[in-house]
Amino acid sequence: MSTESLNWTYEWAGLIRSHTESTTLLQYAVDALQQRLPEEFMCSLWVLSTKGGDWMPIVLGRNNASREYPWRSPAAATRQYIEQLTTGHHIPVYSSAANYSHALLADRETLSVPWIHHWLCGCGEDYMGVFELGGEEPDTNKLKAICQMVDTLLPTICRITESPLFSVETFSTAPLPQTKTYEALAEEERLMSLGRLVASVTHEINSPLGVAITGVSHLKESLNELNKHFSSGKLTESFFRHFVDESQDVADLLAFNLERAVKLIGDFKAMP
């Protein structure tokens, strides 16, 4: 199990525009965590209605092929669960080794893992976001490492589930997102990052090239003016000296900006 810190540097601003994009981002985050855990672990993101006790799945980890439909927990058990989770932020809800099962799981389908743990990952006026991890029950040290990894993930999830655009009604009626592999989502992110980089480099190169094009245009006009004076026999020494001095300035400007553009292109090509 990898225990290095997760670094969520995705540019969330401007991307959380709809539930479809949000669930894609959540899928990416869940799968990024899941690939750092042993294969037998399964992850899920749920929304719990604090008024009705209805649980609606948002994202299923790539190892989780079950529990695709909403379910409801008993009212009394839901109230107890909400109080426990809001107080402690994470609780074990099932352990076959310790013969422990939370009452809210009473009406849930047969559990396929020997251990389940829940984390609070966002609150709204009438709902809670819940991150679920199930699998082989870890020892104390492994559980501590898992908690540290999950804790780095939760702020990212909370930014989405607590967004003003997040709607329990929308998620409860919309289909679950198609699960993509972490590798596919990582490739999408790599291509998006490359696109942003190309756009940035293009902007940087356009600046010196724009100056160079303006300089060439100005030099061409000066040459036309010089030719008119020469053809009409009105070319004076002072006009010619002015043309030479101005042309030298334009040539220096062209050389500087073209060298700058060449350097930018060279730096881009040298990037890994």
CYANA upper distance limits for C-alpha pairs under 8 A (distance plus 0.5 A):
  1 MET  CA     36 ARG  CA      6.25
  1 MET  CA     37 LEU  CA      5.72
  1 MET  CA     38 PRO  CA      6.47
  2 SER  CA     36 ARG  CA      5.60
  2 SER  CA     37 LEU  CA      7.36
  3 THR  CA     36 ARG  CA      7.97
  3 THR  CA    145 ALA  CA      6.78
  3 THR  CA    146 ILE  CA      8.22
  3 THR  CA    149 MET  CA      7.41
  4 GLU  CA    149 MET  CA      8.37
  5 SER  CA    149 MET  CA      7.06
  5 SER  CA    152 THR  CA      7.74
  6 LEU  CA    149 MET  CA      7.38
  6 LEU  CA    152 THR  CA      6.78
  6 LEU  CA    153 LEU  CA      7.89
  7 ASN  CA    152 THR  CA      8.28
  8 TRP  CA    153 LEU  CA      8.22
  8 TRP  CA    156 THR  CA      7.73
 11 GLU  CA     15 LEU  CA      7.91
 12 TRP  CA     16 ILE  CA      6.97
 15 LEU  CA     21 GLU  CA      7.43
 15 LEU  CA     22 SER  CA      8.23
 16 ILE  CA     21 GLU  CA      6.76
 16 ILE  CA     22 SER  CA      6.06
 16 ILE  CA    160 ILE  CA      7.59
 16 ILE  CA    165 LEU  CA      8.22
 17 ARG  CA     21 GLU  CA      7.25
 17 ARG  CA     22 SER  CA      7.90
 17 ARG  CA    165 LEU  CA      7.62
 18 SER  CA     22 SER  CA      6.69
 18 SER  CA    165 LEU  CA      7.56
 19 HIS  CA     23 THR  CA      6.49
 19 HIS  CA    165 LEU  CA      8.38
 19 HIS  CA    166 PHE  CA      7.42
 19 HIS  CA    167 SER  CA      8.47
 19 HIS  CA    170 THR  CA      7.87
 19 HIS  CA    171 PHE  CA      7.65
 20 THR  CA     24 THR  CA      6.86
 20 THR  CA    177 PRO  CA      7.73
 21 GLU  CA     25 LEU  CA      6.79
 22 SER  CA     26 LEU  CA      6.65
 22 SER  CA    160 ILE  CA      7.14
 23 THR  CA     27 GLN  CA      6.42
 23 THR  CA     58 ILE  CA      7.48
 23 THR  CA     59 VAL  CA      7.26
 23 THR  CA    177 PRO  CA      6.93
 24 THR  CA     28 TYR  CA      6.74
 24 THR  CA    177 PRO  CA      7.45
 25 LEU  CA     29 ALA  CA      6.81
 26 LEU  CA     30 VAL  CA      6.61
 26 LEU  CA     59 VAL  CA      7.42
 26 LEU  CA    157 ILE  CA      7.10
 27 GLN  CA     31 ASP  CA      6.55
 27 GLN  CA     59 VAL  CA      6.51
 27 GLN  CA     60 LEU  CA      8.03
 27 GLN  CA     61 GLY  CA      7.70
 27 GLN  CA    179 THR  CA      7.70
 27 GLN  CA    180 LYS  CA      8.17
 28 TYR  CA     32 ALA  CA      6.52
 28 TYR  CA    182 TYR  CA      6.86
 28 TYR  CA    185 LEU  CA      6.59
 28 TYR  CA    186 ALA  CA      8.15
 29 ALA  CA     33 LEU  CA      6.94
 29 ALA  CA    153 LEU  CA      7.59
 29 ALA  CA    156 THR  CA      8.38
 29 ALA  CA    157 ILE  CA      8.32
 30 VAL  CA     34 GLN  CA      6.60
 30 VAL  CA     43 CYS  CA      7.57
 30 VAL  CA     44 SER  CA      8.38
 30 VAL  CA     59 VAL  CA      8.43
 30 VAL  CA     61 GLY  CA      6.63
 31 ASP  CA     35 GLN  CA      6.63
 31 ASP  CA     61 GLY  CA      6.48
 31 ASP  CA     62 ARG  CA      7.08
 31 ASP  CA    181 THR  CA      7.79
 31 ASP  CA    182 TYR  CA      5.83
 32 ALA  CA     36 ARG  CA      7.58
 32 ALA  CA    182 TYR  CA      6.69
 33 LEU  CA     37 LEU  CA      7.43
 33 LEU  CA    149 MET  CA      7.93
 33 LEU  CA    150 VAL  CA      8.00
 33 LEU  CA    153 LEU  CA      8.11
 34 GLN  CA     38 PRO  CA      8.38
 34 GLN  CA     41 PHE  CA      8.01
 34 GLN  CA     42 MET  CA      8.02
 34 GLN  CA     43 CYS  CA      7.46
 34 GLN  CA     61 GLY  CA      7.55
 34 GLN  CA     62 ARG  CA      8.34
 35 GLN  CA     39 GLU  CA      8.21
 35 GLN  CA    182 TYR  CA      8.19
 37 LEU  CA     41 PHE  CA      7.18
 39 GLU  CA     63 ASN  CA      8.07
 40 GLU  CA     63 ASN  CA      8.21
 40 GLU  CA    135 GLY  CA      6.15
 40 GLU  CA    136 GLU  CA      7.48
 41 PHE  CA     63 ASN  CA      7.77
 41 PHE  CA    133 LEU  CA      7.25
 41 PHE  CA    134 GLY  CA      5.95
 41 PHE  CA    135 GLY  CA      4.82
 41 PHE  CA    136 GLU  CA      7.54
 42 MET  CA     61 GLY  CA      6.71
 42 MET  CA     62 ARG  CA      8.23
 42 MET  CA     63 ASN  CA      5.90
 42 MET  CA     64 ASN  CA      5.78
 42 MET  CA    133 LEU  CA      6.19
 42 MET  CA    134 GLY  CA      5.67
 42 MET  CA    135 GLY  CA      6.77
 43 CYS  CA     60 LEU  CA      6.75
 43 CYS  CA     61 GLY  CA      5.22
 43 CYS  CA     62 ARG  CA      8.36
 43 CYS  CA     63 ASN  CA      7.86
 43 CYS  CA     64 ASN  CA      7.06
 43 CYS  CA    131 PHE  CA      7.87
 43 CYS  CA    132 GLU  CA      6.11
 43 CYS  CA    133 LEU  CA      5.20
 43 CYS  CA    134 GLY  CA      7.09
 44 SER  CA     57 PRO  CA      7.80
 44 SER  CA     58 ILE  CA      8.21
 44 SER  CA     59 VAL  CA      6.30
 44 SER  CA     60 LEU  CA      5.03
 44 SER  CA     61 GLY  CA      6.11
 44 SER  CA     64 ASN  CA      7.88
 44 SER  CA    131 PHE  CA      6.48
 44 SER  CA    132 GLU  CA      5.60
 44 SER  CA    133 LEU  CA      7.18
 45 LEU  CA     57 PRO  CA      6.49
 45 LEU  CA     58 ILE  CA      5.97
 45 LEU  CA     59 VAL  CA      5.60
 45 LEU  CA     60 LEU  CA      6.91
 45 LEU  CA    129 GLY  CA      7.74
 45 LEU  CA    130 VAL  CA      6.31
 45 LEU  CA    131 PHE  CA      5.22
 45 LEU  CA    132 GLU  CA      6.70
 46 TRP  CA     55 TRP  CA      6.83
 46 TRP  CA     56 MET  CA      6.03
 46 TRP  CA     57 PRO  CA      4.95
 46 TRP  CA     58 ILE  CA      6.08
 46 TRP  CA     59 VAL  CA      7.83
 46 TRP  CA    129 GLY  CA      6.37
 46 TRP  CA    130 VAL  CA      5.55
 46 TRP  CA    131 PHE  CA      6.90
 46 TRP  CA    132 GLU  CA      8.11
 47 VAL  CA     55 TRP  CA      6.13
 47 VAL  CA     56 MET  CA      5.66
 47 VAL  CA     57 PRO  CA      6.84
 47 VAL  CA     58 ILE  CA      7.47
 47 VAL  CA    127 TYR  CA      7.02
 47 VAL  CA    128 MET  CA      6.18
 47 VAL  CA    129 GLY  CA      5.20
 47 VAL  CA    130 VAL  CA      6.62
 47 VAL  CA    168 VAL  CA      7.87
 48 LEU  CA     53 GLY  CA      6.80
 48 LEU  CA     54 ASP  CA      6.24
 48 LEU  CA     55 TRP  CA      5.06
 48 LEU  CA     56 MET  CA      7.02
 48 LEU  CA    127 TYR  CA      5.89
 48 LEU  CA    128 MET  CA      5.61
 48 LEU  CA    129 GLY  CA      6.87
 48 LEU  CA    130 VAL  CA      7.68
 49 SER  CA     53 GLY  CA      5.70
 49 SER  CA     54 ASP  CA      5.71
 49 SER  CA     55 TRP  CA      6.98
 49 SER  CA    126 ASP  CA      6.47
 49 SER  CA    127 TYR  CA      4.91
 49 SER  CA    128 MET  CA      7.09
 50 THR  CA     54 ASP  CA      8.34
 50 THR  CA     78 THR  CA      8.16
 50 THR  CA     79 ARG  CA      8.43
 50 THR  CA     82 ILE  CA      8.20
 50 THR  CA    126 ASP  CA      5.78
 50 THR  CA    127 TYR  CA      5.51
 50 THR  CA    128 MET  CA      7.30
 51 LYS  CA    126 ASP  CA      6.69
 51 LYS  CA    127 TYR  CA      8.11
 52 GLY  CA     72 ARG  CA      8.44
 52 GLY  CA     75 ALA  CA      7.95
 53 GLY  CA     72 ARG  CA      5.97
 53 GLY  CA     73 SER  CA      5.97
 53 GLY  CA     74 PRO  CA      7.41
 53 GLY  CA     75 ALA  CA      6.75
 53 GLY  CA     78 THR  CA      6.57
 54 ASP  CA     70 PRO  CA      7.40
 54 ASP  CA     71 TRP  CA      6.41
 54 ASP  CA     72 ARG  CA      4.93
 54 ASP  CA     73 SER  CA      7.21
 55 TRP  CA     70 PRO  CA      5.83
 55 TRP  CA     71 TRP  CA      5.76
 55 TRP  CA     72 ARG  CA      6.30
 55 TRP  CA     73 SER  CA      8.17
 56 MET  CA     69 TYR  CA      7.55
 56 MET  CA     70 PRO  CA      5.11
 56 MET  CA     71 TRP  CA      7.48
 56 MET  CA    171 PHE  CA      8.14
 56 MET  CA    172 SER  CA      6.54
 57 PRO  CA     67 ARG  CA      8.35
 57 PRO  CA     68 GLU  CA      7.10
 57 PRO  CA     69 TYR  CA      7.39
 57 PRO  CA     70 PRO  CA      6.93
 57 PRO  CA    176 LEU  CA      8.04
 58 ILE  CA    171 PHE  CA      7.29
 58 ILE  CA    176 LEU  CA      6.76
 58 ILE  CA    177 PRO  CA      8.43
 59 VAL  CA    176 LEU  CA      7.23
 59 VAL  CA    177 PRO  CA      7.55
 60 LEU  CA     64 ASN  CA      6.33
 60 LEU  CA     65 ALA  CA      8.00
 60 LEU  CA     68 GLU  CA      8.30
 60 LEU  CA    179 THR  CA      7.93
 61 GLY  CA    179 THR  CA      8.18
 62 ARG  CA    179 THR  CA      7.02
 62 ARG  CA    180 LYS  CA      7.97
 62 ARG  CA    181 THR  CA      7.27
 67 ARG  CA    109 GLU  CA      8.33
 71 TRP  CA    107 ASP  CA      8.34
 71 TRP  CA    108 ARG  CA      7.29
 72 ARG  CA    107 ASP  CA      7.67
 72 ARG  CA    108 ARG  CA      8.25
 73 SER  CA     77 ALA  CA      7.39
 73 SER  CA     78 THR  CA      6.68
 73 SER  CA    104 LEU  CA      5.46
 73 SER  CA    105 LEU  CA      7.13
 73 SER  CA    106 ALA  CA      7.68
 73 SER  CA    107 ASP  CA      6.80
 73 SER  CA    108 ARG  CA      8.08
 74 PRO  CA     78 THR  CA      6.52
 74 PRO  CA    103 ALA  CA      8.26
 74 PRO  CA    104 LEU  CA      6.52
 74 PRO  CA    106 ALA  CA      8.24
 74 PRO  CA    107 ASP  CA      8.20
 75 ALA  CA     79 ARG  CA      6.81
 76 ALA  CA     80 GLN  CA      6.87
 77 ALA  CA     81 TYR  CA      6.51
 77 ALA  CA    102 HIS  CA      8.38
 77 ALA  CA    103 ALA  CA      5.93
 77 ALA  CA    104 LEU  CA      5.42
 78 THR  CA     82 ILE  CA      6.55
 78 THR  CA    104 LEU  CA      6.49
 79 ARG  CA     83 GLU  CA      6.77
 80 GLN  CA     84 GLN  CA      6.74
 81 TYR  CA     85 LEU  CA      6.54
 81 TYR  CA    104 LEU  CA      7.76
 82 ILE  CA     86 THR  CA      6.43
 83 GLU  CA     87 THR  CA      6.63
 84 GLN  CA     88 GLY  CA      6.57
 84 GLN  CA     89 HIS  CA      8.19
 84 GLN  CA     91 ILE  CA      7.98
 85 LEU  CA     89 HIS  CA      5.24
 85 LEU  CA     90 HIS  CA      6.26
 85 LEU  CA     91 ILE  CA      6.94
 85 LEU  CA    119 TRP  CA      7.82
 85 LEU  CA    120 LEU  CA      6.89
 86 THR  CA    120 LEU  CA      7.60
 89 HIS  CA    119 TRP  CA      6.20
 89 HIS  CA    120 LEU  CA      5.57
 90 HIS  CA    117 HIS  CA      7.78
 90 HIS  CA    118 HIS  CA      5.94
 90 HIS  CA    119 TRP  CA      4.68
 90 HIS  CA    120 LEU  CA      6.67
 91 ILE  CA    117 HIS  CA      6.38
 91 ILE  CA    118 HIS  CA      5.95
 91 ILE  CA    119 TRP  CA      7.19
 92 PRO  CA    115 TRP  CA      8.41
 92 PRO  CA    116 ILE  CA      6.60
 92 PRO  CA    117 HIS  CA      4.78
 92 PRO  CA    118 HIS  CA      6.71
 93 VAL  CA    100 TYR  CA      8.01
 93 VAL  CA    101 SER  CA      6.31
 93 VAL  CA    102 HIS  CA      5.48
 93 VAL  CA    115 TRP  CA      8.43
 93 VAL  CA    116 ILE  CA      6.27
 93 VAL  CA    117 HIS  CA      6.15
 93 VAL  CA    118 HIS  CA      7.35
 94 TYR  CA    100 TYR  CA      6.02
 94 TYR  CA    101 SER  CA      4.86
 94 TYR  CA    102 HIS  CA      6.63
 94 TYR  CA    114 PRO  CA      7.88
 94 TYR  CA    115 TRP  CA      5.83
 94 TYR  CA    116 ILE  CA      5.48
 94 TYR  CA    117 HIS  CA      7.50
 95 SER  CA     99 ASN  CA      6.40
 95 SER  CA    100 TYR  CA      5.52
 95 SER  CA    101 SER  CA      6.82
 95 SER  CA    114 PRO  CA      6.27
 95 SER  CA    115 TRP  CA      5.04
 95 SER  CA    116 ILE  CA      7.16
 95 SER  CA    137 GLU  CA      7.83
 96 SER  CA    100 TYR  CA      6.71
 96 SER  CA    101 SER  CA      8.22
 96 SER  CA    114 PRO  CA      5.64
 96 SER  CA    115 TRP  CA      6.98
 97 ALA  CA    114 PRO  CA      7.75
 97 ALA  CA    137 GLU  CA      8.47
101 SER  CA    105 LEU  CA      7.63
102 HIS  CA    106 ALA  CA      8.11
113 VAL  CA    134 GLY  CA      6.64
113 VAL  CA    135 GLY  CA      5.66
113 VAL  CA    136 GLU  CA      7.33
114 PRO  CA    134 GLY  CA      8.06
114 PRO  CA    135 GLY  CA      6.65
114 PRO  CA    136 GLU  CA      6.36
114 PRO  CA    137 GLU  CA      7.05
115 TRP  CA    134 GLY  CA      5.98
115 TRP  CA    135 GLY  CA      5.97
115 TRP  CA    136 GLU  CA      6.42
115 TRP  CA    137 GLU  CA      5.61
116 ILE  CA    132 GLU  CA      7.49
116 ILE  CA    133 LEU  CA      6.23
116 ILE  CA    134 GLY  CA      4.74
116 ILE  CA    135 GLY  CA      7.20
116 ILE  CA    137 GLU  CA      8.43
117 HIS  CA    132 GLU  CA      6.38
117 HIS  CA    133 LEU  CA      5.88
117 HIS  CA    134 GLY  CA      6.84
118 HIS  CA    130 VAL  CA      6.98
118 HIS  CA    131 PHE  CA      6.16
118 HIS  CA    132 GLU  CA      5.18
118 HIS  CA    133 LEU  CA      7.02
119 TRP  CA    130 VAL  CA      6.19
119 TRP  CA    131 PHE  CA      5.57
119 TRP  CA    132 GLU  CA      7.04
120 LEU  CA    128 MET  CA      7.77
120 LEU  CA    129 GLY  CA      6.57
120 LEU  CA    130 VAL  CA      5.47
120 LEU  CA    131 PHE  CA      6.94
121 CYS  CA    128 MET  CA      7.86
121 CYS  CA    129 GLY  CA      5.36
121 CYS  CA    130 VAL  CA      5.87
121 CYS  CA    131 PHE  CA      6.76
121 CYS  CA    154 LEU  CA      6.11
121 CYS  CA    155 PRO  CA      8.03
121 CYS  CA    157 ILE  CA      6.80
121 CYS  CA    158 CYS  CA      5.87
121 CYS  CA    161 THR  CA      8.16
122 GLY  CA    128 MET  CA      6.35
122 GLY  CA    129 GLY  CA      5.27
122 GLY  CA    130 VAL  CA      7.92
122 GLY  CA    157 ILE  CA      7.83
122 GLY  CA    158 CYS  CA      5.16
122 GLY  CA    159 ARG  CA      8.40
122 GLY  CA    161 THR  CA      6.21
122 GLY  CA    162 GLU  CA      6.29
123 CYS  CA    127 TYR  CA      6.47
123 CYS  CA    128 MET  CA      5.02
123 CYS  CA    129 GLY  CA      6.57
123 CYS  CA    158 CYS  CA      8.48
123 CYS  CA    161 THR  CA      7.95
123 CYS  CA    162 GLU  CA      6.86
124 GLY  CA    128 MET  CA      6.73
124 GLY  CA    162 GLU  CA      6.94
127 TYR  CA    168 VAL  CA      7.99
129 GLY  CA    158 CYS  CA      8.43
129 GLY  CA    161 THR  CA      7.26
138 PRO  CA    142 LYS  CA      6.05
138 PRO  CA    143 LEU  CA      5.98
139 ASP  CA    143 LEU  CA      6.50
140 THR  CA    144 LYS  CA      6.71
141 ASN  CA    145 ALA  CA      6.90
142 LYS  CA    146 ILE  CA      6.67
143 LEU  CA    147 CYS  CA      6.58
144 LYS  CA    148 GLN  CA      6.77
145 ALA  CA    149 MET  CA      6.93
146 ILE  CA    150 VAL  CA      6.67
147 CYS  CA    151 ASP  CA      6.44
148 GLN  CA    152 THR  CA      7.09
149 MET  CA    153 LEU  CA      7.21
150 VAL  CA    154 LEU  CA      6.78
151 ASP  CA    155 PRO  CA      8.03
152 THR  CA    156 THR  CA      8.46
153 LEU  CA    157 ILE  CA      7.15
154 LEU  CA    158 CYS  CA      6.48
155 PRO  CA    159 ARG  CA      6.73
156 THR  CA    160 ILE  CA      7.43
157 ILE  CA    161 THR  CA      6.69
158 CYS  CA    162 GLU  CA      6.05
158 CYS  CA    163 SER  CA      8.45
159 ARG  CA    163 SER  CA      6.47
160 ILE  CA    166 PHE  CA      7.43
161 THR  CA    166 PHE  CA      6.31
162 GLU  CA    166 PHE  CA      7.10
166 PHE  CA    170 THR  CA      8.44
167 SER  CA    171 PHE  CA      6.87
168 VAL  CA    172 SER  CA      6.48
169 GLU  CA    173 THR  CA      6.84
170 THR  CA    174 ALA  CA      6.44
171 PHE  CA    175 PRO  CA      8.16
180 LYS  CA    184 ALA  CA      6.82
180 LYS  CA    185 LEU  CA      7.11
181 THR  CA    185 LEU  CA      6.93
182 TYR  CA    186 ALA  CA      6.43
183 GLU  CA    187 GLU  CA      6.59
184 ALA  CA    188 GLU  CA      6.80
185 LEU  CA    189 GLU  CA      6.74
186 ALA  CA    190 ARG  CA      6.62
187 GLU  CA    191 LEU  CA      6.70
188 GLU  CA    192 MET  CA      6.67
189 GLU  CA    193 SER  CA      6.58
190 ARG  CA    194 LEU  CA      6.61
191 LEU  CA    195 GLY  CA      6.59
192 MET  CA    196 ARG  CA      6.81
193 SER  CA    197 LEU  CA      6.66
194 LEU  CA    198 VAL  CA      6.58
195 GLY  CA    199 ALA  CA      6.67
196 ARG  CA    200 SER  CA      6.68
197 LEU  CA    201 VAL  CA      6.63
198 VAL  CA    202 THR  CA      6.42
199 ALA  CA    203 HIS  CA      6.71
200 SER  CA    204 GLU  CA      6.85
201 VAL  CA    205 ILE  CA      6.63
201 VAL  CA    264 LEU  CA      8.06
201 VAL  CA    268 PHE  CA      8.05
202 THR  CA    206 ASN  CA      6.49
203 HIS  CA    207 SER  CA      7.14
204 GLU  CA    208 PRO  CA      8.09
204 GLU  CA    264 LEU  CA      8.18
205 ILE  CA    209 LEU  CA      6.85
205 ILE  CA    261 ALA  CA      5.93
205 ILE  CA    264 LEU  CA      7.18
205 ILE  CA    265 ILE  CA      8.15
206 ASN  CA    210 GLY  CA      6.23
207 SER  CA    211 VAL  CA      6.97
208 PRO  CA    212 ALA  CA      6.69
208 PRO  CA    257 ASN  CA      5.23
208 PRO  CA    258 LEU  CA      7.11
208 PRO  CA    260 ARG  CA      7.24
208 PRO  CA    261 ALA  CA      6.57
209 LEU  CA    213 ILE  CA      6.62
209 LEU  CA    257 ASN  CA      7.22
209 LEU  CA    258 LEU  CA      7.22
209 LEU  CA    261 ALA  CA      7.32
210 GLY  CA    214 THR  CA      6.76
211 VAL  CA    215 GLY  CA      6.67
211 VAL  CA    254 LEU  CA      8.15
211 VAL  CA    257 ASN  CA      7.52
212 ALA  CA    216 VAL  CA      6.70
212 ALA  CA    253 LEU  CA      7.74
212 ALA  CA    254 LEU  CA      5.61
212 ALA  CA    257 ASN  CA      6.78
212 ALA  CA    258 LEU  CA      7.40
213 ILE  CA    217 SER  CA      6.71
214 THR  CA    218 HIS  CA      6.74
215 GLY  CA    219 LEU  CA      6.65
215 GLY  CA    250 VAL  CA      6.37
215 GLY  CA    253 LEU  CA      7.85
215 GLY  CA    254 LEU  CA      7.11
216 VAL  CA    220 LYS  CA      6.61
216 VAL  CA    250 VAL  CA      8.25
216 VAL  CA    254 LEU  CA      8.25
217 SER  CA    221 GLU  CA      6.93
218 HIS  CA    222 SER  CA      6.82
219 LEU  CA    223 LEU  CA      6.70
219 LEU  CA    247 SER  CA      7.10
219 LEU  CA    250 VAL  CA      7.53
220 LYS  CA    224 ASN  CA      6.82
221 GLU  CA    225 GLU  CA      6.74
222 SER  CA    226 LEU  CA      6.62
222 SER  CA    243 PHE  CA      7.56
223 LEU  CA    227 ASN  CA      6.62
224 ASN  CA    228 LYS  CA      6.80
225 GLU  CA    229 HIS  CA      6.92
226 LEU  CA    230 PHE  CA      6.68
226 LEU  CA    235 LEU  CA      7.94
226 LEU  CA    240 PHE  CA      8.08
226 LEU  CA    243 PHE  CA      8.08
227 ASN  CA    231 SER  CA      6.49
228 LYS  CA    232 SER  CA      6.65
229 HIS  CA    233 GLY  CA      6.64
229 HIS  CA    234 LYS  CA      5.44
229 HIS  CA    235 LEU  CA      5.21
230 PHE  CA    234 LYS  CA      6.65
230 PHE  CA    235 LEU  CA      5.53
235 LEU  CA    239 PHE  CA      7.21
235 LEU  CA    240 PHE  CA      7.53
236 THR  CA    240 PHE  CA      6.77
237 GLU  CA    241 ARG  CA      6.64
238 SER  CA    242 HIS  CA      6.64
239 PHE  CA    243 PHE  CA      6.68
240 PHE  CA    244 VAL  CA      6.75
241 ARG  CA    245 ASP  CA      6.69
242 HIS  CA    246 GLU  CA      6.54
243 PHE  CA    247 SER  CA      6.42
244 VAL  CA    248 GLN  CA      6.67
245 ASP  CA    249 ASP  CA      6.98
246 GLU  CA    250 VAL  CA      6.81
247 SER  CA    251 ALA  CA      6.55
248 GLN  CA    252 ASP  CA      6.70
249 ASP  CA    253 LEU  CA      6.72
250 VAL  CA    254 LEU  CA      6.59
251 ALA  CA    255 ALA  CA      6.62
252 ASP  CA    256 PHE  CA      6.67
253 LEU  CA    257 ASN  CA      6.76
254 LEU  CA    258 LEU  CA      6.47
255 ALA  CA    259 GLU  CA      6.54
256 PHE  CA    260 ARG  CA      6.73
257 ASN  CA    261 ALA  CA      6.71
258 LEU  CA    262 VAL  CA      6.69
259 GLU  CA    263 LYS  CA      6.67
260 ARG  CA    264 LEU  CA      6.77
261 ALA  CA    265 ILE  CA      6.77
262 VAL  CA    266 GLY  CA      6.60
263 LYS  CA    267 ASP  CA      6.59
264 LEU  CA    268 PHE  CA      6.72
265 ILE  CA    269 LYS  CA      6.70
266 GLY  CA    270 ALA  CA      6.69
267 ASP  CA    271 MET  CA      7.02
